[in-house]
Amino acid sequence: MTVATALLDRPAARPRPAARVLLVDGDGDDRRAKAAAMRVAGWHVTAVPGPAQALAVVGAVRPDVLITDMSRDALELVQVLRVRGVDVPTLAVGSRTDRVAAYQAGADAFLAVPFGPTELLDRVADLAAPASA
């Protein structure tokens, strides 16, 4: 069972906003699974493999939420976006030991691996809520 198909069997929780999500993840399999889960939930997802690609599309995508892995370049992306005045709620994903570094880099929320699709969707919904209100 994939993450996306597991969501189809998931009982409906609260309504999900149709947020625009920019997903930055260097692991292709993880990136595809996360993107599929969010698309099944009704979000518009732009998934890119790295920070350079994210910087190239952030203006066109105008994301309501940014999700990034904990690579050093990805953390620099968060800082660069803040300096450029791009105020997008950011969810950093990494190991439990990455939590402090994520918040120091400017992330608004952190999700420790491993996690299930429900937790990912709930975190994204929480971050997107102000944008959809």
Residue frames as a rotation matrix with the C-alpha (Angstrom) as fourth column:
MET 1
0.583 0.813 0.000 0.00
0.813 -0.583 0.000 0.00
0.000 0.000 -1.000 0.00
THR 2
-0.385 -0.703 0.598 1.38
0.675 -0.657 -0.337 3.39
0.630 0.274 0.727 -0.96
VAL 3
-0.841 0.046 -0.539 1.09
0.382 -0.656 -0.651 6.56
-0.384 -0.753 0.534 1.07
ALA 4
-0.815 0.532 -0.231 -1.38
-0.573 -0.678 0.461 7.93
0.089 0.508 0.857 -1.47
THR 5
-0.288 0.753 -0.592 -3.67
-0.092 0.594 0.799 4.88
0.953 0.285 -0.102 -1.40
ALA 6
-0.593 0.054 -0.803 -3.55
0.772 0.321 -0.549 4.79
0.228 -0.945 -0.232 2.38
LEU 7
-0.944 0.221 -0.244 -5.07
-0.120 -0.921 -0.369 8.27
-0.307 -0.319 0.897 2.32
LEU 8
-0.562 0.775 -0.287 -8.04
-0.483 -0.026 0.875 7.07
0.671 0.631 0.389 0.33
ASP 9
-0.057 0.506 -0.860 -8.98
0.512 0.755 0.410 4.78
0.857 -0.417 -0.302 3.22
ARG 10
-0.887 -0.369 -0.278 -8.41
0.430 -0.439 -0.789 7.53
0.169 -0.819 0.548 5.77
PRO 11
0.117 0.961 -0.252 -11.51
0.989 -0.135 -0.055 8.79
-0.087 -0.243 -0.966 7.55
ALA 12
0.106 -0.015 0.994 -12.27
0.453 -0.889 -0.061 12.41
0.885 0.457 -0.088 6.77
ALA 13
-0.408 -0.281 -0.869 -10.89
0.898 -0.294 -0.327 14.71
-0.163 -0.913 0.373 9.42
ARG 14
0.122 0.412 -0.903 -11.26
0.196 -0.902 -0.385 18.45
-0.973 -0.130 -0.191 9.06
PRO 15
0.924 0.225 0.309 -11.66
0.340 -0.114 -0.933 19.99
-0.174 0.968 -0.182 5.63
ARG 16
-0.043 -0.999 0.010 -8.37
0.758 -0.026 0.651 20.58
-0.650 0.036 0.759 3.87
PRO 17
0.458 0.148 -0.877 -7.57
-0.293 -0.906 -0.306 23.83
-0.839 0.397 -0.372 2.12
ALA 18
0.823 -0.211 0.528 -6.52
0.566 0.398 -0.722 23.74
-0.058 0.893 0.447 -1.52
ALA 19
0.636 -0.649 -0.418 -3.12
-0.220 -0.671 0.708 25.13
-0.740 -0.358 -0.569 -0.61
ARG 20
0.804 -0.546 -0.237 -0.20
-0.231 0.081 -0.970 25.56
0.548 0.834 -0.061 -2.96
VAL 21
0.802 -0.542 0.251 2.72
-0.069 0.334 0.940 23.56
-0.593 -0.771 0.231 -1.61
LEU 22
0.522 -0.762 -0.383 6.35
-0.651 -0.065 -0.756 23.80
0.551 0.644 -0.530 -2.70
LEU 23
0.935 -0.160 0.317 8.09
-0.083 0.770 0.632 20.56
-0.345 -0.617 0.707 -1.75
VAL 24
0.356 -0.901 -0.250 11.91
-0.809 -0.163 -0.564 20.41
0.467 0.403 -0.787 -1.74
ASP 25
0.622 -0.158 0.767 13.33
-0.435 0.745 0.507 16.93
-0.651 -0.649 0.394 -1.21
GLY 26
-0.128 -0.825 -0.550 16.51
-0.975 0.004 0.221 15.45
-0.180 0.565 -0.805 -2.63
ASP 27
-0.805 -0.087 0.587 15.27
-0.103 0.995 0.007 11.87
-0.584 -0.055 -0.810 -2.29
GLY 28
-0.783 0.461 -0.417 13.17
-0.541 -0.174 0.823 11.12
0.307 0.870 0.386 -5.37
ASP 29
-0.527 0.606 -0.596 11.14
0.469 0.792 0.391 8.33
0.709 -0.074 -0.701 -3.78
ASP 30
-0.513 0.314 -0.799 10.33
0.768 -0.248 -0.591 10.41
-0.384 -0.916 -0.113 -0.69
ARG 31
-0.843 0.159 -0.514 9.51
-0.278 -0.947 0.163 13.43
-0.460 0.280 0.842 -2.83
ARG 32
-0.714 0.591 -0.376 7.10
-0.298 0.229 0.927 11.44
0.634 0.773 0.013 -5.01
ALA 33
-0.450 0.551 -0.703 5.39
0.759 0.650 0.024 9.80
0.471 -0.523 -0.710 -2.00
LYS 34
-0.599 0.201 -0.775 4.90
0.511 -0.649 -0.563 13.09
-0.617 -0.733 0.286 -0.15
ALA 35
-0.854 0.259 -0.451 3.66
-0.480 -0.727 0.491 14.84
-0.200 0.636 0.745 -3.30
ALA 36
-0.656 0.630 -0.416 1.22
0.063 0.595 0.802 12.01
0.752 0.500 -0.430 -4.06
ALA 37
-0.470 0.471 -0.746 -0.19
0.882 0.285 -0.376 12.08
0.035 -0.835 -0.549 -0.53
MET 38
-0.622 0.205 -0.756 -0.78
0.160 -0.912 -0.379 15.82
-0.767 -0.356 0.534 -0.66
ARG 39
-0.862 0.325 -0.390 -2.32
-0.485 -0.304 0.820 15.67
0.148 0.895 0.420 -4.14
VAL 40
-0.568 0.677 -0.469 -4.76
0.521 0.736 0.432 12.98
0.638 0.001 -0.770 -3.02
ALA 41
-0.351 0.396 -0.849 -5.71
0.848 -0.252 -0.467 15.33
-0.398 -0.883 -0.247 -0.18
GLY 42
0.600 0.720 0.349 -6.47
0.797 -0.499 -0.342 18.06
-0.072 0.483 -0.873 -2.72
TRP 43
0.438 -0.500 -0.747 -3.39
0.040 -0.819 0.572 20.27
-0.898 -0.281 -0.339 -2.55
HIS 44
0.970 -0.244 0.013 -1.58
-0.032 -0.180 -0.983 21.77
0.242 0.953 -0.182 -5.51
VAL 45
0.632 -0.770 0.090 2.01
0.139 0.227 0.964 20.48
-0.762 -0.596 0.251 -5.20
THR 46
0.765 -0.603 -0.228 5.14
-0.414 -0.189 -0.890 21.59
0.494 0.775 -0.394 -7.01
ALA 47
0.852 -0.472 0.226 7.91
0.107 0.579 0.808 19.13
-0.513 -0.664 0.544 -6.13
VAL 48
0.701 -0.701 -0.132 11.56
-0.472 -0.316 -0.823 19.91
0.535 0.639 -0.552 -6.84
PRO 49
0.632 -0.481 -0.608 14.77
0.538 0.837 -0.102 18.05
0.558 -0.262 0.788 -5.99
GLY 50
-0.218 -0.830 -0.514 16.75
0.973 -0.142 -0.184 20.95
0.080 -0.540 0.838 -4.54
PRO 51
0.093 0.209 -0.973 16.96
0.579 -0.807 -0.118 24.53
-0.810 -0.552 -0.196 -3.34
ALA 52
-0.836 -0.433 -0.338 18.18
-0.012 -0.602 0.799 25.91
-0.549 0.671 0.498 -6.68
GLN 53
-0.740 0.635 0.221 15.06
0.471 0.255 0.844 24.61
0.480 0.729 -0.488 -8.40
ALA 54
0.057 0.771 -0.635 12.91
0.989 -0.128 -0.067 25.95
-0.133 -0.624 -0.770 -5.56
LEU 55
-0.306 -0.242 -0.921 14.38
0.265 -0.951 0.162 29.43
-0.914 -0.195 0.355 -5.96
ALA 56
-0.992 -0.121 0.020 13.70
0.044 -0.205 0.978 29.25
-0.114 0.971 0.209 -9.69
VAL 57
-0.536 0.844 0.030 9.97
0.461 0.262 0.848 28.51
0.708 0.468 -0.529 -9.25
VAL 58
-0.564 0.339 -0.753 9.00
0.786 -0.060 -0.616 30.15
-0.254 -0.939 -0.233 -5.94
GLY 59
-0.813 0.241 -0.531 7.83
-0.248 -0.967 -0.059 33.37
-0.527 0.083 0.846 -7.62
ALA 60
-0.647 0.574 -0.502 5.60
-0.550 0.103 0.828 31.57
0.527 0.812 0.249 -10.09
VAL 61
-0.491 0.436 -0.754 4.27
0.505 0.848 0.162 29.02
0.710 -0.301 -0.637 -7.60
ARG 62
-0.379 0.267 0.886 3.60
-0.625 -0.780 -0.032 31.53
0.683 -0.566 0.462 -4.79
PRO 63
-0.403 0.196 -0.894 3.39
0.362 0.931 0.041 28.70
0.841 -0.307 -0.446 -2.24
ASP 64
0.532 0.615 0.582 1.19
-0.457 -0.370 0.809 28.80
0.712 -0.697 0.084 0.84
VAL 65
0.807 -0.330 0.490 3.53
-0.321 0.452 0.832 26.26
-0.496 -0.829 0.259 2.46
LEU 66
0.234 -0.819 -0.524 7.14
-0.775 0.168 -0.609 25.26
0.587 0.548 -0.596 1.86
ILE 67
0.923 -0.056 0.380 8.26
-0.199 0.777 0.598 21.77
-0.329 -0.627 0.706 2.88
THR 68
0.424 -0.846 -0.322 11.96
-0.698 -0.080 -0.711 21.06
0.576 0.527 -0.625 2.88
ASP 69
0.693 -0.349 -0.631 14.32
0.521 0.847 0.104 18.33
0.498 -0.401 0.769 3.92
MET 70
0.926 -0.305 -0.220 17.17
0.046 -0.488 0.871 19.13
-0.374 -0.817 -0.438 6.27
SER 71
0.315 -0.859 0.403 20.07
0.927 0.187 -0.326 19.39
0.205 0.476 0.855 3.84
ARG 72
-0.318 -0.518 -0.794 22.39
0.672 -0.714 0.196 22.30
-0.669 -0.471 0.575 4.48
ASP 73
-0.962 -0.037 0.272 21.42
0.243 -0.576 0.780 23.86
0.128 0.816 0.563 1.15
ALA 74
-0.132 0.990 0.049 17.73
0.639 0.047 0.768 23.54
0.758 0.133 -0.639 2.00
LEU 75
0.281 0.180 -0.943 18.22
0.916 -0.343 0.207 25.33
-0.286 -0.922 -0.262 5.31
GLU 76
-0.732 -0.567 -0.378 20.05
0.383 -0.801 0.460 28.09
-0.564 0.192 0.803 3.46
LEU 77
-0.657 0.589 0.471 17.05
0.484 -0.150 0.862 28.26
0.578 0.794 -0.187 1.11
VAL 78
0.325 0.806 -0.495 14.80
0.912 -0.129 0.389 29.07
0.250 -0.578 -0.777 4.07
GLN 79
-0.009 -0.424 -0.906 17.15
0.647 -0.693 0.318 31.86
-0.763 -0.583 0.280 5.13
VAL 80
-0.923 -0.340 0.180 17.47
0.341 -0.505 0.793 33.25
-0.179 0.794 0.582 1.58
LEU 81
-0.267 0.905 0.332 13.69
0.696 -0.057 0.716 33.35
0.667 0.422 -0.614 1.17
ARG 82
0.426 0.404 -0.809 13.33
0.880 -0.392 0.268 35.23
-0.209 -0.826 -0.523 4.48
VAL 83
-0.427 -0.683 -0.593 15.98
0.452 -0.729 0.514 37.77
-0.783 -0.049 0.620 3.42
ARG 84
-0.938 0.090 0.336 14.20
0.297 -0.293 0.909 38.26
0.180 0.952 0.248 0.07
GLY 85
-0.723 0.685 0.083 10.95
-0.641 -0.622 -0.449 38.94
-0.256 -0.378 0.890 1.90
VAL 86
-0.277 0.625 -0.730 9.23
-0.413 0.608 0.678 35.72
0.868 0.489 0.089 0.84
ASP 87
-0.618 0.137 0.774 7.17
-0.774 0.067 -0.630 35.01
-0.139 -0.988 0.064 3.92
VAL 88
0.136 0.618 -0.775 5.99
-0.606 0.671 0.428 31.42
0.784 0.411 0.466 3.49
PRO 89
0.516 0.075 0.853 5.27
-0.799 0.401 0.448 29.07
-0.309 -0.913 0.267 6.40
THR 90
-0.020 -0.690 -0.724 7.95
-0.770 0.472 -0.429 26.40
0.638 0.549 -0.540 6.33
LEU 91
0.857 0.217 0.468 7.88
-0.450 0.756 0.474 22.78
-0.251 -0.617 0.746 7.48
ALA 92
-0.137 -0.942 -0.305 11.30
-0.948 0.214 -0.235 21.16
0.287 0.257 -0.923 7.85
VAL 93
0.914 0.404 -0.043 11.50
-0.389 0.901 0.194 17.36
0.117 -0.160 0.980 7.77
GLY 94
-0.008 -0.967 -0.254 14.41
-0.584 0.211 -0.784 15.47
0.811 0.142 -0.567 9.32
SER 95
-0.160 -0.132 -0.978 15.69
0.553 0.809 -0.199 13.35
0.817 -0.573 -0.057 12.16
ARG 96
0.744 0.511 -0.431 14.85
0.617 -0.277 0.736 14.26
0.257 -0.814 -0.521 15.75
THR 97
0.065 -0.820 -0.568 18.36
0.832 -0.269 0.484 15.68
-0.550 -0.505 0.665 16.20
ASP 98
-0.617 -0.279 0.736 17.68
0.728 -0.557 0.399 18.23
0.299 0.782 0.547 13.41
ARG 99
0.339 0.930 -0.141 14.87
0.921 -0.297 0.253 20.01
0.193 -0.216 -0.957 15.27
VAL 100
0.361 -0.236 -0.902 16.93
0.483 -0.780 0.397 22.85
-0.798 -0.579 -0.168 16.77
ALA 101
-0.724 -0.690 0.011 18.80
0.329 -0.332 0.884 23.53
-0.606 0.644 0.467 13.53
ALA 102
-0.392 0.665 0.635 15.51
0.863 0.028 0.504 23.70
0.317 0.746 -0.586 11.65
TYR 103
0.648 0.681 -0.342 14.07
0.760 -0.605 0.235 26.33
-0.047 -0.412 -0.910 13.96
GLN 104
0.059 -0.714 -0.697 17.35
0.352 -0.639 0.684 28.28
-0.934 -0.286 0.214 13.99
ALA 105
-0.814 -0.363 0.454 17.25
0.519 -0.102 0.849 28.38
-0.262 0.926 0.271 10.19
GLY 106
-0.814 0.526 -0.244 13.75
-0.541 -0.841 -0.007 29.89
-0.209 0.127 0.970 10.30
ALA 107
-0.709 0.603 -0.367 11.42
0.219 0.682 0.697 26.92
0.671 0.414 -0.616 9.92
ASP 108
-0.310 0.712 0.631 7.96
-0.825 -0.531 0.194 27.42
0.473 -0.460 0.751 11.40
ALA 109
0.674 0.518 0.527 7.36
-0.693 0.691 0.205 23.74
-0.258 -0.503 0.825 12.12
PHE 110
-0.485 -0.849 -0.208 9.32
-0.871 0.490 0.030 20.51
0.077 0.196 -0.978 12.23
LEU 111
0.749 0.663 0.025 8.37
-0.663 0.749 0.002 16.92
-0.017 -0.018 1.000 11.50
ALA 112
-0.250 -0.879 0.405 10.66
-0.842 0.404 0.358 14.11
-0.478 -0.252 -0.841 12.63
VAL 113
0.175 0.210 -0.962 11.04
-0.736 0.677 0.014 11.01
0.654 0.705 0.272 10.50
PRO 114
-0.866 0.445 0.227 9.56
0.412 0.379 0.828 8.48
0.283 0.811 -0.512 10.44
PHE 115
-0.634 0.752 -0.178 6.05
-0.395 -0.513 -0.762 9.87
-0.665 -0.413 0.623 10.17
GLY 116
-0.412 0.599 0.686 2.80
0.733 0.666 -0.141 8.79
-0.541 0.444 -0.714 8.61
PRO 117
-0.639 0.188 0.746 0.79
0.597 -0.492 0.634 10.53
0.486 0.850 0.202 5.92
THR 118
0.466 0.876 -0.123 -1.82
0.750 -0.317 0.580 11.74
0.469 -0.363 -0.805 8.39
GLU 119
0.335 -0.412 -0.847 0.77
0.693 -0.502 0.518 13.63
-0.638 -0.761 0.117 10.42
LEU 120
-0.756 -0.608 0.240 2.22
0.589 -0.475 0.653 15.22
-0.283 0.636 0.718 7.26
LEU 121
-0.330 0.714 0.618 -1.22
0.631 -0.320 0.706 16.30
0.702 0.623 -0.345 6.06
ASP 122
0.614 0.567 -0.549 -2.17
0.781 -0.337 0.526 17.69
0.113 -0.752 -0.649 9.45
ARG 123
-0.100 -0.740 -0.665 1.05
0.657 -0.551 0.515 19.75
-0.747 -0.385 0.541 9.69
VAL 124
-0.851 -0.204 0.484 0.61
0.519 -0.464 0.718 21.15
0.078 0.862 0.501 6.20
ALA 125
0.075 0.964 0.255 -3.06
0.721 -0.229 0.654 21.98
0.689 0.135 -0.712 6.91
ASP 126
0.503 0.062 -0.862 -2.06
0.794 -0.426 0.433 23.79
-0.341 -0.902 -0.264 10.10
LEU 127
-0.491 -0.781 -0.384 0.55
0.507 -0.616 0.603 25.86
-0.708 0.101 0.699 8.28
ALA 128
-0.816 0.201 0.542 -1.74
0.481 -0.286 0.829 26.59
0.322 0.937 0.137 5.33
ALA 129
-0.035 0.921 -0.389 -4.71
0.999 0.018 -0.047 27.57
-0.036 -0.390 -0.920 7.49
PRO 130
-0.070 0.042 -0.997 -3.81
0.332 -0.941 -0.063 31.26
-0.941 -0.336 0.052 7.82
ALA 131
-0.906 -0.328 -0.268 -3.32
-0.137 -0.371 0.918 31.50
-0.401 0.868 0.291 4.04
SER 132
-0.755 0.651 0.074 -6.72
0.415 0.388 0.823 30.00
0.507 0.652 -0.564 3.33
ALA 133
-0.341 0.642 -0.687 -8.63
0.855 -0.091 -0.510 31.89
-0.390 -0.762 -0.518 6.00
